[in-house]
Amino acid sequence: MPRSLKKGPFVDDHLLAKVDAQNEKGTKNVIRTWSRRSTIIPDMLGHTMAVHDGR
């Protein structure tokens, strides 16, 4: 079941902090995360996410 539209997208705080830090520095390094439940938001466009797949 998809997430309700009235709730908005979910993004883990630590992931958003990593993206914001890179946006401030102007760097585009790979962001490694285990947060599979987070939604990609417009602030994350242009970044490369390495999401852990359990292996």
Secondary structure, DSSP 8 states (H G I E B T S, - for coil): ----TTT-----HHHHHHHHHHHHHT----EEE--TT----GGGTT--EEE----
